[in-house]
Amino acid sequence: MTLSAVGLCRTFTHSSGPVDVLRGVDLTISPGELVTLAGPSGSGKSALITLLCGFDQPTSGTVLIDGTPLSGPPSWDRCAVLPQSLGLAGELTLAENVALPLRLSGRAHEVHLVKALLAELGIDELADRYPAEVSFGQQQRAALARAVIAGPGVVLADEPTAHLDHASAPAVVAVLRRVADAGSAVLVATHHDDVHAAADRTLVLTEGRIAGP
């Protein structure tokens, strides 16, 4: 699936007045592409991710998936997201969290994929633990697994290596690259040099606008 944004603007209202976080963002991520989003903290990367996945609505402009305007959060097999807040269900084990998109899309018979993906990310031995029983970095890897398990058309990841140690990050980069190579359109907001190095191209968000190819 192709992810596009046309003239995307987002203005927040504060007591001191309006703040223009995004000022006319245009982008296109094609199937099979891994694209990274760079920019200083506070540049609007997270705000852009939340608009692209339908968690928030733009002040103006349009988000499209395969040419269809996005009016709210799509199904996880269409567009999946790894937010900074992770959003794992505390009452479910890591394996159950990862399997959730499969169950919601009628693919419960494919839960055998869960263990293999957790092993790829180095957390298969934690499959039966609950989020509160593992580190935040391990939770982050489980949340990435949940995002990609169903092979969604679009994957959006917000700082997926932010809480990982040096030894754990390469597995995350490899999974993101593999998912893109399998045909997903993947956009990753990151400060991590290794993620940028694995990308097909990098977009830079500065003062609410995109620079780059």
N, C-alpha and C positions, 0 to 999 in steps of 0.2 A: 504494500500500500504506500502511496505517496502522501507525505505530510506537508502541508503548506500553510503559511500565514501571509495575509495580505493587509498592509496598513494597520498592523496591530498596535493599539494604544491602550494604556492603562493609567488612569489618574486616581490617586487616593486622596481623600479629603481629611485633613488634620485640622486641629484647632488653629494652627498658624496659617492655614490656607491649603489650596490644592497642591499636590506633588505629582508631577508627571514622571512616572517610573519608566514607562515604555512609550516611545514617540514615533510610531510608524514603522514597526518591524515587518520586514518582508523576508521570507525564507522558504526554501523547498528542500526537503529531505527525500531522496528517492529510495525505492526498495533496494536493499543490498548495500546501502551506505551506512558507515559509522562516522558521524559528524560530531565533533566536540564543540562546546560553547565555552569560550573563555571570557574573562573580564574581571575587574577588581570586585572585591566584596561590596555589596550594595549597588551593583550596576544593574540589577534587575533580572539576573539569571533565574532565580527561583520563581519570581513573578511570571516570567515567560513560560517556564515549565508548567505552572499551574493553569495558565491560560490554554496551552497547547493540549493538555489532557482533559480540559473541560471542568476542572475543579473550581475555576473562577471564570467570570465573563469579562470580555474586554470592554473598555469604555467606547471604543470604536474599532472597526476592522473585523476580519473574519479568519477563523481557523477552518481548514478543510482537510478531510481525509479522503483520498481518492476522488477529489472534486466535490464531495458532499459537505456542506457547512456543518460544523460541530455546534450543537445547541446544549450539550451537557455531557457528563462523563459517559464515554462509550463502553461497550463490553470489553472485558479484559483480553479476549482473543483478537480484538480489533486494535485497541490501544492500551498498553499496560504502562504503569508508572512506578518508579522507585523514588518516593519523596524523601526528603531529609528526615521527616518525622517517622518514617518507616511504616507505621500503621499496622503492625502485626497484631493479630487477635490474641490477647493474653490467655484466653481459655483454651486455645488450641496449641498443640505441639508444633515444633518447627516444621515437621513433615506435613502435618495437617494444614498449616498455613500455606505451604508451598503447593499442596494439592488442591487448594480451594478453587483457583481458576479452572482447573480441569473439571471439577465437580459442577461448577456453575455453568459450564458450556456443554454438559452432557457427556463428558469424556472420562468419567470416573474409572473406566476400565483401563486407563492409561497411567494409573498411579504408580506403576513400576518405574516410570520415568523420574519420579521424585528422588529416589535413593541415588540414582546415577548422577543426577544434577547436584545433589548435596555432596556427593563424593568428589565431583569435579571442583567444587568450591571448598573442599577440605573440612566439611562439617557434618559428614554422614554419621559420625559417632554420636552426634547431638540430636539426631532426628526425633527422638522421643522426649526431649526436654522442652519445657515451656520457655517463652521468651525471657521471662524474669530470671530464669536459671542459667542464662548464658550472657556473655559479654555483649556490649553494644555492637562491636565489630562483627561478632558472629550473627547477631540479629540482622545486621545490614546485609550480610551474605545470603541469609535466608530470604530477606525481602527481595533481593535481586533474583533469586531462584523463583520466587513466586511471580515476579514480573515477566520472566521469560519462559516459564514452563510450558505454556500453551502455544508457543510460537506465534505471538501476536504480530499483526501487520506493522505496528509502530511500537517502539519501546522508548520511553523517556526516563532518564536517570539523573537525579540531582545529587551530585557529589558522592558517587557510589563507593569511593575509596577513602572518604574523609576520616573514618574511624578504624582503618585497617593498619596493621603493622606492615613493615617492608616485605615480609615473607608471604603475606596473604594477598597483597594487591595484584600480583601477576595472574592469579587464577581468575580474578574478577575481570581484568583486561581481556584475558583469553575468551571468557564466556561472552563478553560484549562483542568481540570481534567475530566469534563463531556465529552468534545470532544474526549479525548483519550479513555475514557471508551466506547464511541460509535464506536470506531474502527479506528480513525485516528492515524497516527504516529506523535507524537508531540515532538518537540525539542525547548527548551526555554533557551536562554542565559539570565542569571539573577544573581544579587547579593542578591536577596530577600530570606530570610530564610524560609518564609512561602511557597514560590514556591518550593524550594528544599524539604521541608517537605512533600509536596503533590506528589512528583515525585516517579516513580518506581525505578529510579537510577540516579546518577549524574556522569557526565563526567567532568574531570578537564583538562583544556587546559593550558599548561605551556610550555613556550619557543617553541611555534609552534607545540607541540605534545600533543596527548590525553593520559591521564592517567585515569584509572578507568575501571570498567567492561564493 
